[in-house]
Amino acid sequence: MEYKPDTPIDLHIHSTASDGTFTPTEILAMAVRAGLGAIAITDHDSIAGSREALLEGVPPGLGFLTGVEISAEPPPSYPGSGSIHILGYAIRLDDPELNRALEKLQEARKNRNPEIIRNLKRLGIPISLEEVVREAGEGQPGRPHIAALLVKKGVVGSIDEAFDRYLGNGKPGYVDKSRIECSRAIELINTAGGIPVLAHPCLLELETEAQIEELLQELIVMGLKGLEVFFTDHTAEQTRRFAELAARHQLLMTGGTDFHGATLPDVRMGVGKGSLHVPYAIYERLIER
């Protein structure tokens, strides 16, 4: 199938293998219905979604990249808190080193949920691990499912409020998560034959473009190969600036919606909140690399 340069793609999609609400099989079908030229399933600290999609069979004519999104510890120079997210594209799913590292991160994620629940119970909020597991269904239980339960129980009015009041970084229900060093995340992706990319730079706790550039230079030394230029929450001006940064540092540009399904209902596959467009040429350049 021939794709025109304006055919949209989406290279940042989460499935039930992490905190998305659609299975990899459903995502493949949705991508075809949406007229997308290519997608990547980039689950948090997991390649199970990419593996399931390939086992199911990618529909003819739909481009597909294996993917992952690794939560990494920022380098010491980073002034913010929390994680830096490193996307990995076109990785070998059978790479033993990558699989071992991701298994450890998955185990740590599971151990985090009971601690969050204990914190919420201390605040007088009745919630159980069994409820969270049921809410997650086929997915991996996590904060989005706890947030959804808080909405159902009437504790908060929305998922955003759940994070703002209880589950976000620094809030009373929050429990920090296990991360690997940024350099290690980048190394794992490179070793698995993939392309490491800095995800959603607009969400970094950096105030100036100079700080972003300094971080990029540090990550490039570690082996970073790309920057997520097109993203749901990037303004047109941010997209332009990030594209300039990518060109200046000879980084590949990528883009995607960060689609999660029902847990982020205002973000739709392929278009984000309605105006996102990631051109097909982005996928072609990744394939060439």
PAGU-564110 format. One record per residue (C-alpha): x, y, z. Coordinates in steps of 0.5 Angstrom, whole numbers, plus 500, padded with zeros to 3 digits. Layout:
<rs>
R | X | Y | Z
...
</rs>
This chain:
<rs>
R | 500 | 500 | 500
R | 503 | 507 | 498
R | 503 | 512 | 503
R | 503 | 520 | 502
R | 507 | 524 | 506
R | 501 | 527 | 510
R | 499 | 520 | 512
R | 499 | 520 | 520
R | 502 | 515 | 525
R | 502 | 514 | 532
R | 509 | 512 | 535
R | 507 | 512 | 543
R | 501 | 508 | 545
R | 500 | 504 | 551
R | 496 | 497 | 551
R | 494 | 493 | 557
R | 501 | 490 | 558
R | 502 | 496 | 562
R | 497 | 502 | 564
R | 493 | 502 | 557
R | 486 | 499 | 557
R | 486 | 496 | 550
R | 489 | 490 | 548
R | 495 | 490 | 543
R | 490 | 486 | 538
R | 485 | 492 | 539
R | 490 | 497 | 538
R | 492 | 494 | 531
R | 485 | 494 | 529
R | 483 | 501 | 532
R | 490 | 504 | 528
R | 487 | 501 | 521
R | 480 | 504 | 522
R | 483 | 511 | 524
R | 487 | 510 | 517
R | 494 | 510 | 521
R | 500 | 509 | 517
R | 504 | 506 | 522
R | 504 | 505 | 530
R | 509 | 503 | 536
R | 506 | 500 | 542
R | 511 | 503 | 548
R | 508 | 500 | 554
R | 512 | 502 | 561
R | 517 | 498 | 562
R | 514 | 492 | 558
R | 515 | 489 | 551
R | 509 | 484 | 552
R | 505 | 489 | 548
R | 509 | 489 | 542
R | 510 | 481 | 543
R | 503 | 480 | 543
R | 502 | 485 | 537
R | 507 | 481 | 533
R | 504 | 474 | 535
R | 497 | 476 | 533
R | 499 | 479 | 526
R | 500 | 486 | 524
R | 495 | 487 | 519
R | 498 | 488 | 512
R | 499 | 495 | 510
R | 500 | 498 | 517
R | 507 | 499 | 519
R | 509 | 497 | 526
R | 515 | 498 | 530
R | 517 | 494 | 537
R | 517 | 499 | 543
R | 518 | 500 | 550
R | 518 | 506 | 555
R | 523 | 506 | 560
R | 522 | 510 | 567
R | 529 | 512 | 568
R | 533 | 516 | 574
R | 535 | 523 | 571
R | 542 | 524 | 571
R | 545 | 528 | 577
R | 545 | 535 | 574
R | 537 | 534 | 573
R | 534 | 540 | 577
R | 527 | 536 | 577
R | 525 | 530 | 581
R | 521 | 524 | 578
R | 523 | 520 | 572
R | 526 | 521 | 565
R | 522 | 517 | 560
R | 526 | 513 | 555
R | 523 | 511 | 549
R | 526 | 505 | 545
R | 524 | 503 | 538
R | 525 | 497 | 533
R | 528 | 493 | 539
R | 529 | 486 | 539
R | 524 | 483 | 543
R | 528 | 476 | 545
R | 534 | 480 | 548
R | 536 | 477 | 554
R | 539 | 483 | 558
R | 533 | 488 | 556
R | 528 | 482 | 558
R | 532 | 481 | 565
R | 532 | 489 | 567
R | 525 | 489 | 565
R | 522 | 484 | 569
R | 526 | 487 | 575
R | 522 | 493 | 574
R | 515 | 490 | 573
R | 516 | 486 | 580
R | 518 | 493 | 583
R | 511 | 496 | 580
R | 507 | 490 | 583
R | 510 | 492 | 590
R | 509 | 499 | 589
R | 501 | 498 | 589
R | 500 | 495 | 596
R | 504 | 501 | 599
R | 500 | 506 | 595
R | 493 | 503 | 598
R | 496 | 503 | 605
R | 497 | 510 | 604
R | 490 | 511 | 602
R | 487 | 507 | 608
R | 491 | 511 | 613
R | 487 | 517 | 610
R | 481 | 514 | 611
R | 480 | 512 | 604
R | 477 | 504 | 603
R | 481 | 501 | 598
R | 483 | 494 | 597
R | 489 | 491 | 592
R | 483 | 486 | 590
R | 479 | 492 | 587
R | 485 | 495 | 584
R | 486 | 488 | 580
R | 479 | 487 | 578
R | 479 | 495 | 575
R | 485 | 493 | 571
R | 482 | 487 | 568
R | 487 | 484 | 563
R | 492 | 490 | 564
R | 498 | 491 | 569
R | 495 | 494 | 576
R | 497 | 501 | 577
R | 496 | 508 | 579
R | 491 | 510 | 573
R | 487 | 504 | 576
R | 487 | 506 | 583
R | 485 | 513 | 580
R | 479 | 510 | 577
R | 477 | 507 | 583
R | 477 | 513 | 587
R | 473 | 516 | 582
R | 468 | 511 | 582
R | 468 | 511 | 590
R | 466 | 518 | 590
R | 473 | 520 | 593
R | 474 | 525 | 587
R | 471 | 528 | 581
R | 476 | 526 | 576
R | 482 | 522 | 575
R | 486 | 528 | 574
R | 484 | 530 | 581
R | 486 | 523 | 584
R | 493 | 525 | 582
R | 493 | 532 | 584
R | 490 | 530 | 591
R | 493 | 523 | 592
R | 497 | 520 | 587
R | 502 | 525 | 584
R | 509 | 526 | 586
R | 509 | 529 | 593
R | 502 | 527 | 595
R | 500 | 523 | 601
R | 498 | 517 | 597
R | 504 | 517 | 593
R | 510 | 512 | 593
R | 516 | 513 | 589
R | 518 | 507 | 584
R | 524 | 503 | 582
R | 528 | 506 | 576
R | 534 | 504 | 573
R | 540 | 509 | 571
R | 538 | 514 | 565
R | 545 | 511 | 562
R | 543 | 504 | 563
R | 536 | 505 | 560
R | 539 | 508 | 554
R | 545 | 502 | 554
R | 539 | 497 | 554
R | 536 | 499 | 548
R | 542 | 500 | 544
R | 544 | 493 | 546
R | 538 | 491 | 544
R | 539 | 494 | 537
R | 534 | 499 | 538
R | 533 | 507 | 538
R | 533 | 510 | 544
R | 529 | 517 | 544
R | 527 | 522 | 550
R | 520 | 522 | 551
R | 515 | 528 | 551
R | 520 | 534 | 553
R | 515 | 538 | 555
R | 513 | 534 | 561
R | 521 | 535 | 564
R | 522 | 540 | 570
R | 526 | 544 | 566
R | 525 | 552 | 565
R | 529 | 554 | 560
R | 531 | 551 | 553
R | 538 | 552 | 555
R | 537 | 547 | 561
R | 533 | 542 | 556
R | 539 | 543 | 551
R | 544 | 541 | 557
R | 540 | 535 | 558
R | 540 | 533 | 551
R | 548 | 533 | 550
R | 549 | 529 | 557
R | 544 | 524 | 554
R | 547 | 524 | 547
R | 554 | 522 | 550
R | 550 | 516 | 553
R | 548 | 514 | 547
R | 541 | 517 | 546
R | 539 | 517 | 538
R | 532 | 521 | 538
R | 527 | 526 | 541
R | 520 | 526 | 541
R | 518 | 532 | 537
R | 511 | 531 | 536
R | 507 | 530 | 542
R | 499 | 531 | 545
R | 501 | 536 | 549
R | 506 | 540 | 545
R | 504 | 547 | 543
R | 506 | 549 | 536
R | 512 | 553 | 538
R | 514 | 547 | 543
R | 514 | 543 | 537
R | 518 | 548 | 532
R | 523 | 549 | 538
R | 524 | 541 | 539
R | 525 | 540 | 532
R | 530 | 545 | 531
R | 534 | 542 | 537
R | 533 | 535 | 534
R | 536 | 538 | 528
R | 542 | 541 | 531
R | 544 | 535 | 535
R | 543 | 530 | 529
R | 537 | 527 | 533
R | 532 | 523 | 530
R | 525 | 526 | 531
R | 519 | 522 | 533
R | 512 | 523 | 535
R | 506 | 520 | 538
R | 500 | 521 | 542
R | 501 | 517 | 549
R | 495 | 514 | 548
R | 492 | 510 | 554
R | 485 | 509 | 552
R | 479 | 510 | 558
R | 484 | 512 | 563
R | 486 | 518 | 559
R | 479 | 519 | 555
R | 481 | 526 | 552
R | 487 | 523 | 548
R | 485 | 519 | 542
R | 490 | 515 | 538
R | 493 | 518 | 532
R | 490 | 525 | 533
R | 491 | 526 | 541
R | 487 | 532 | 543
R | 485 | 533 | 536
R | 490 | 537 | 533
R | 496 | 532 | 533
R | 499 | 530 | 526
R | 505 | 526 | 526
R | 507 | 525 | 519
R | 509 | 518 | 516
R | 516 | 521 | 514
R | 518 | 520 | 521
R | 517 | 513 | 521
R | 521 | 512 | 514
R | 527 | 515 | 517
R | 526 | 511 | 523
R | 526 | 505 | 519
R | 532 | 507 | 515
R | 536 | 508 | 521
</rs>
